[in-house]
């Protein structure tokens, strides 16, 4: 198998992993943002494949969901999901993949550097998600700048605070399990 075929196969496998993990979600009664395994799949993708291929695998997943494959949380799909309350997170995942992948590539998968990169990437994703969620919260009201600013703390409380501990755990799981997979992929000359 030539290198390009191996690369495309790994990207496809990680996109498939994201398609399997993404719909598995747990709705929270106090938040429009569910607990999802999407970011866990992205962490694995970038940790195993690196920045470029890991980000491409997420983009494949995102495009599959946008064209109608039910791969988003709770087995949903379509552009409406992107313009809904969780759309900021779907876009933020792109930047999360880039940042996490850059740190993994730059520091060759070292535990602390990779963890800090994942945390930084997740913070950027939280930023996109919070801003978009706050905007969504102000759509029904008179959308003034002050109402948007007032909605930011509520969006942060609903879309970030309940997820921090779980996301940190997902990062650690990725680093512990992903390091073993990464070594095996490298030994098999697949990466």
C-alpha positions in Angstrom: 0.0 0.0 0.0 1.5 3.3 -1.0 1.8 6.2 1.5 -1.1 8.3 0.0 -3.4 5.3 0.3 -2.3 4.7 3.9 -2.9 8.3 4.7 -6.3 8.5 3.2 -7.3 5.2 5.0 -6.2 6.6 8.4 -8.1 9.8 7.8 -11.2 7.8 6.8 -10.9 5.6 9.8 -10.7 8.5 12.2 -13.6 10.3 10.4 -15.6 7.1 10.9 -14.6 7.0 14.6 -15.9 10.5 14.9 -19.1 9.6 13.1 -19.6 6.7 15.6 -18.7 8.7 18.7 -20.3 12.1 17.7 -24.0 11.0 17.9 -23.5 9.5 21.3 -24.6 12.2 23.6 -26.3 12.9 26.9 -28.7 15.9 27.0 -28.5 18.1 30.0 -31.8 19.6 31.3 -30.2 23.0 32.1 -28.3 23.4 28.8 -28.9 23.2 25.1 -25.4 21.7 24.8 -25.3 18.0 25.4 -22.3 16.0 26.7 -20.8 14.4 23.6 -17.9 12.2 22.6 -17.1 14.3 19.6 -14.2 16.0 21.2 -12.8 12.7 22.5 -12.7 11.4 18.9 -11.0 14.6 17.7 -8.4 14.4 20.5 -7.7 10.8 19.3 -7.6 11.8 15.7 -5.1 14.6 16.1 -3.0 12.7 18.6 -2.6 9.7 16.3 -2.6 11.4 12.9 -1.2 14.8 13.7 -2.5 18.3 12.9 -3.1 18.1 9.2 -4.6 14.7 8.9 -6.5 14.9 12.2 -8.1 18.2 11.2 -9.0 16.8 7.7 -10.7 13.8 9.4 -12.8 16.2 11.5 -13.7 18.2 8.4 -14.8 15.0 6.6 -17.1 14.3 9.6 -18.4 17.9 9.6 -19.2 17.7 5.9 -20.9 14.4 6.2 -23.1 15.8 8.9 -23.9 18.9 6.9 -25.1 16.9 3.9 -27.5 14.9 6.0 -25.7 11.9 7.6 -27.0 11.8 11.2 -23.5 12.0 12.8 -24.0 15.1 15.1 -25.1 14.8 18.7 -28.3 12.8 19.2 -28.1 11.5 15.6 -28.9 14.9 14.1 -27.6 16.4 10.9 -27.9 19.2 8.4 -27.1 22.9 8.2 -29.7 23.7 10.8 -27.4 22.1 13.4 -24.6 24.4 12.4 -26.9 27.5 12.9 -28.4 26.1 16.1 -27.2 26.6 19.7 -24.3 24.2 19.3 -23.0 25.4 16.0 -20.2 27.5 17.6 -18.8 24.3 19.0 -18.9 22.5 15.6 -16.9 25.4 14.1 -14.7 25.6 17.2 -13.7 22.0 16.8 -11.8 22.9 13.7 -9.6 25.3 15.6 -9.4 22.8 18.5 -8.1 20.2 16.1 -5.5 22.6 14.6 -4.2 23.8 18.0 -4.1 20.3 19.6 -2.6 18.8 16.5 0.1 21.5 16.3 1.1 20.9 19.9 1.2 17.1 19.4 3.3 17.5 16.2 5.6 20.2 17.6 6.4 18.3 20.8 6.2 14.8 19.4 3.3 13.7 21.5 4.9 14.4 24.9 2.3 14.1 27.6 2.5 17.6 29.3 2.9 19.5 26.0 0.1 17.5 24.3 -2.2 18.0 27.4 -1.6 21.8 27.4 -2.2 21.9 23.6 -5.5 20.0 24.1 -6.5 22.3 26.9 -5.7 25.4 24.8 -7.5 24.0 21.8 -10.5 23.2 24.0 -10.5 26.7 25.4 -10.7 28.2 21.9 -13.5 25.8 21.1 -15.3 27.0 24.3 -14.8 30.5 23.1 -16.5 29.9 19.8 -19.3 27.9 21.4 -19.9 30.5 24.1 -20.0 33.4 21.8 -22.4 31.6 19.4 -24.6 30.4 22.2 -24.8 33.9 23.7 -25.8 35.2 20.2 -28.5 32.5 20.0 -29.8 33.5 23.4 -30.3 37.1 22.2 -32.1 36.2 19.0 -35.6 36.3 20.6 -34.9 39.5 22.4 -34.0 42.9 20.9 -30.4 41.9 19.8 -28.5 44.8 21.2 -24.9 44.8 22.1 -25.7 45.0 25.8 -28.1 42.0 25.7 -25.4 40.0 23.9 -22.8 40.9 26.6 -25.4 40.1 29.3 -26.0 36.7 27.7 -22.3 35.7 27.8 -22.2 34.6 31.5 -25.3 32.5 31.0 -23.9 31.0 27.8 -20.6 30.2 29.7 -22.5 28.7 32.6 -24.6 26.5 30.2 -22.0 25.7 27.6 -18.6 25.5 29.4 -18.8 25.0 33.1 -20.6 21.6 33.1 -18.1 20.2 30.6 -14.7 21.2 32.0 -14.1 18.1 34.2 -15.3 15.7 31.6 -13.2 17.3 28.9 -10.1 17.1 31.1 -10.8 13.4 31.7 -11.2 12.9 27.9 -7.8 14.5 27.4 -6.1 12.3 29.9 -7.8 9.2 28.4 -6.6 10.2 25.0 -3.0 10.7 26.2 -3.0 7.3 28.0 -4.7 5.2 25.3 -3.6 7.3 22.3 0.1 7.0 23.2 -0.2 3.2 22.8 -2.1 3.5 19.5 0.3 6.1 18.2 3.3 3.8 18.9 1.7 0.9 17.2 0.6 3.0 14.2 4.2 4.3 13.9 5.7 0.8 14.2 3.4 -0.5 11.5 4.6 2.4 9.2 1.1 3.6 8.9 1.8 7.1 10.1 
